Amino acid sequence: MNSKKDLDNQTTQAFQSYANNDSIDVNETESTINLAKKLTSGERTVLVTTRQKLQHLFKWQADERNEAMFKRLKNLKLAFIVDECHRTISPVSKMEIDKFFNIQPLWYGFTGTPIFPQNSRDENGKAARTTEQQYGPCLHSYTIKDAIRDHAVLGFQINDMRNIYQDSDDEDHKDKLNAQYITDAHMNAVAKSILKSSYRTLGIRNINNRGYTYSAILTTSPANMRPIDQAKRYYKLFKAIKNGETSVEVPKRIKEILPDFPKVAITFSVTQNDEDSLGDQQFMKEAIHDYNEEYGTSFSLDEVGAYNKNINDRLARKNDAFKPQSERLDLVIVVDRLLTGFDSQYLSTLFVDRPPMNPQNIIQSFSRTNRIFDQDKKYGNIITFQFPKILYNRN
């Protein structure tokens, strides 16, 4: 069971891969009514669905047309297997699901980033604050340290690029740093560093041997301004750099190999009901136009979901259509999208220009970069542009 469409597809593929070696059937659920029919069919099978579809069933109680099916649903004996369980099902949502069924469901949670007492959720009535409180004692653990040891994933190389700032715990100093991080000077320095380091981190120097480069994500979420606004500013900056409109230039050695570098896209959730929604929509419309011009696609603002999926697929390059070097994406600018659950062997680098992430989100985001691929990709590159103590330690 999942809460996000990207994870829904990923989980289905994982279960289907397992099912090929066992006698189980794996079915997707296209809609709430489809989910209800499959749950009450009497067949013993694995269903992959989302939390939203499941909880939508609860609303059927007031609909007499679904009364018989509703009663059958409430008496089901179910076992829930939850991927990314630290975030997929909130403690409150799990309590609501448990309350719906007459027979207590069994719950099995999988996560690479459990919630421990040290990073527990805020208190909220009787809701669980840790993964163990929500799902019960740990049945088995296999940590990222184990995976690196077993060569199942790569290790990390973390580079701190904020050498112009001084170490300090003073709150006034932190405020000054946070203000510094949204200046044009800082952003230009970040962009220049990204462009310079890409020769190595994106494997441009070895492209003649391999025929392809890697890709990167830039995540930004400043402490004292709207995160999407900063992401938009970075997109405009890289667009201006590519057009030769700023003092920051693409290094000559990169331009000689990749004259169209960098190919940049941006992805974020477009809202419709807040005071900034019109500006966001207009910006996204222009960004989609740029994307269409670059790749020959034809997305519109009404198809932002399809646009985001195309970015995911192009960045992952699992589809043969996106494997040619001409179809590559060099850099995707995000706030939080793609930092959990997204999987690509071609993604080598995460550029981080943002204040603190909590421990589970740090591990999740860093782990987008460490998929084993070819002999040149030796580790996941993490390049930070803010003061490490502020980035990694909120206290």
JOJO-V299992 format. One record per backbone hydrogen bond with DSSP energy under -1.0 kcal/mol. NH is the residue of the N-H (numbers start at 1). CO is the residue of the C=O. E is the energy in kcal/mol with one decimal. If there is no record, write none. Layout:
{{NH | CO | E} {NH | CO | E}}
This chain:
{{2 | 49 | -2.5} {8 | 4 | -2.3} {9 | 5 | -2.3} {10 | 6 | -2.1} {11 | 7 | -3.0} {12 | 8 | -2.1} {13 | 9 | -2.1} {14 | 10 | -1.9} {15 | 11 | -2.6} {16 | 12 | -2.6} {17 | 13 | -2.1} {18 | 14 | -1.8} {19 | 15 | -2.9} {20 | 16 | -1.3} {21 | 18 | -2.0} {22 | 19 | -1.7} {27 | 46 | -2.6} {35 | 31 | -2.2} {36 | 32 | -2.5} {37 | 33 | -2.2} {38 | 34 | -2.0} {39 | 35 | -2.5} {40 | 36 | -1.9} {46 | 25 | -2.6} {48 | 27 | -2.6} {51 | 2 | -2.6} {54 | 50 | -1.9} {55 | 51 | -2.8} {56 | 52 | -1.6} {57 | 54 | -1.1} {59 | 56 | -1.2} {60 | 57 | -1.8} {61 | 58 | -1.1} {63 | 60 | -2.4} {66 | 63 | -1.5} {67 | 64 | -1.3} {70 | 66 | -2.8} {71 | 67 | -2.1} {72 | 68 | -1.8} {73 | 69 | -2.4} {74 | 70 | -2.0} {76 | 73 | -1.5} {80 | 106 | -3.5} {82 | 108 | -3.1} {85 | 110 | -2.6} {87 | 84 | -2.0} {88 | 84 | -2.3} {94 | 90 | -2.4} {95 | 91 | -2.0} {96 | 92 | -2.0} {97 | 93 | -2.4} {98 | 94 | -2.8} {99 | 95 | -2.0} {100 | 96 | -1.4} {101 | 97 | -1.3} {102 | 74 | -3.3} {106 | 78 | -2.2} {108 | 80 | -3.0} {110 | 82 | -2.9} {120 | 117 | -1.1} {121 | 129 | -2.4} {127 | 124 | -2.0} {131 | 115 | -2.4} {134 | 130 | -1.5} {135 | 131 | -2.8} {136 | 132 | -2.4} {147 | 143 | -2.2} {148 | 144 | -2.5} {149 | 145 | -2.1} {150 | 146 | -2.3} {151 | 148 | -1.3} {152 | 147 | -2.9} {154 | 370 | -2.9} {157 | 380 | -2.7} {159 | 382 | -3.1} {161 | 384 | -2.8} {165 | 162 | -2.1} {174 | 170 | -2.0} {175 | 171 | -2.3} {176 | 172 | -2.0} {177 | 173 | -2.4} {178 | 174 | -2.8} {179 | 175 | -1.9} {180 | 176 | -2.2} {181 | 177 | -2.1} {182 | 179 | -1.1} {183 | 180 | -1.6} {187 | 183 | -2.2} {188 | 184 | -2.7} {189 | 185 | -2.0} {190 | 186 | -2.6} {191 | 187 | -2.8} {192 | 188 | -2.5} {193 | 189 | -2.2} {194 | 190 | -2.7} {195 | 191 | -2.5} {196 | 192 | -2.4} {197 | 193 | -2.7} {198 | 194 | -1.4} {200 | 197 | -1.2} {201 | 197 | -2.9} {202 | 198 | -1.8} {203 | 200 | -1.3} {205 | 199 | -2.0} {206 | 203 | -1.0} {207 | 204 | -1.4} {209 | 206 | -1.2} {210 | 206 | -1.6} {211 | 207 | -3.6} {214 | 202 | -2.6} {215 | 346 | -2.3} {216 | 330 | -1.9} {217 | 349 | -1.9} {218 | 332 | -2.4} {219 | 351 | -2.7} {220 | 334 | -1.9} {230 | 226 | -1.4} {231 | 227 | -2.0} {232 | 228 | -2.5} {233 | 229 | -2.0} {234 | 230 | -2.2} {235 | 231 | -2.0} {236 | 232 | -2.4} {237 | 233 | -2.2} {238 | 234 | -2.6} {239 | 235 | -2.1} {240 | 236 | -2.3} {241 | 237 | -2.5} {242 | 238 | -2.3} {243 | 239 | -1.5} {244 | 241 | -1.6} {245 | 240 | -3.0} {255 | 251 | -2.3} {256 | 252 | -2.2} {258 | 254 | -3.8} {261 | 258 | -1.9} {265 | 331 | -2.0} {267 | 333 | -1.9} {277 | 274 | -1.7} {280 | 276 | -2.3} {281 | 277 | -2.7} {282 | 278 | -2.3} {283 | 279 | -2.3} {284 | 280 | -2.9} {285 | 281 | -2.3} {286 | 282 | -1.8} {287 | 283 | -2.5} {288 | 284 | -2.8} {289 | 285 | -1.8} {290 | 286 | -2.3} {291 | 287 | -2.2} {292 | 288 | -2.8} {293 | 289 | -2.3} {294 | 290 | -2.1} {295 | 291 | -2.5} {296 | 292 | -2.0} {303 | 300 | -1.6} {304 | 301 | -1.3} {307 | 303 | -2.3} {308 | 304 | -2.7} {309 | 305 | -2.1} {310 | 306 | -2.2} {311 | 307 | -2.0} {312 | 308 | -2.4} {313 | 309 | -2.9} {314 | 310 | -2.7} {315 | 311 | -2.6} {316 | 312 | -2.3} {317 | 313 | -2.4} {322 | 319 | -2.0} {323 | 320 | -1.3} {327 | 324 | -2.0} {328 | 325 | -1.5} {330 | 263 | -1.6} {331 | 263 | -2.1} {332 | 216 | -1.8} {333 | 265 | -2.7} {334 | 218 | -2.7} {339 | 336 | -1.6} {348 | 215 | -2.3} {349 | 215 | -1.2} {350 | 381 | -2.6} {351 | 217 | -3.2} {352 | 383 | -3.0} {353 | 219 | -2.7} {357 | 391 | -1.2} {362 | 358 | -2.1} {363 | 359 | -2.1} {364 | 360 | -2.2} {365 | 361 | -2.6} {366 | 362 | -2.6} {367 | 363 | -2.0} {368 | 365 | -1.5} {369 | 366 | -1.7} {378 | 376 | -1.1} {380 | 155 | -2.8} {381 | 348 | -3.0} {382 | 157 | -2.6} {383 | 350 | -2.5} {384 | 159 | -2.4} {385 | 352 | -2.4} {391 | 387 | -2.3} {392 | 388 | -3.2} {393 | 389 | -1.4}}
